[in-house]
Amino acid sequence: MELPPARDVHLLQGPAFRGTGGVREPRHTSQRCSACGHIAKKNRPDQATFTCTSCGFAEHADVNAARNIAARGVAGWAVSHAADDAA
């Protein structure tokens, strides 16, 4: 995974990036399976446990959520730099 240059990090924190489905969007990160993408409240039976009811993937809940947040950040960064790559 390639991270953005330090000069671009502030872009991920600005108001234009909030609510775009990127790093700032926490919706379903704790209920989404980082392996298969299945979202269900039952995937989180308690605070520390994550077990996907679809594929059976099991992970500490915080680690699974962090994987989902990281994946969104990479996807958002890739989309924001697609114009640069086309030029």
Secondary structure as the mmCIF struct_conf table of DSSP 4:
data_model
#
loop_
_struct_conf.conf_type_id
_struct_conf.id
_struct_conf.beg_label_comp_id
_struct_conf.beg_label_asym_id
_struct_conf.beg_label_seq_id
_struct_conf.end_label_comp_id
_struct_conf.end_label_asym_id
_struct_conf.end_label_seq_id
HELX_LH_PP_P HELX_LH_PP_P1 GLU A 2 PRO A 5
HELX_RH_3T_P HELX_RH_3T_P1 ALA A 6 GLN A 13
BEND BEND1 GLY A 14 GLY A 14
TURN_TY1_P TURN_TY1_P1 PRO A 15 GLY A 19
BEND BEND2 THR A 20 GLY A 22
TURN_TY1_P TURN_TY1_P2 VAL A 23 ARG A 24
TURN_TY1_P TURN_TY1_P3 ARG A 27 GLN A 31
STRN STRN1 ARG A 32 ARG A 32
TURN_TY1_P TURN_TY1_P4 SER A 34 CYS A 36
STRN STRN2 ILE A 39 ILE A 39
HELX_RH_3T_P HELX_RH_3T_P2 LYS A 41 ASN A 43
BEND BEND3 PRO A 45 ALA A 48
STRN STRN3 THR A 49 THR A 51
TURN_TY1_P TURN_TY1_P5 THR A 53 CYS A 55
STRN STRN4 ALA A 58 HIS A 60
HELX_RH_AL_P HELX_RH_AL_P1 ALA A 61 SER A 80
TURN_TY1_P TURN_TY1_P6 HIS A 81 HIS A 81
HELX_RH_AL_P HELX_RH_AL_P2 ALA A 82 ALA A 86
#
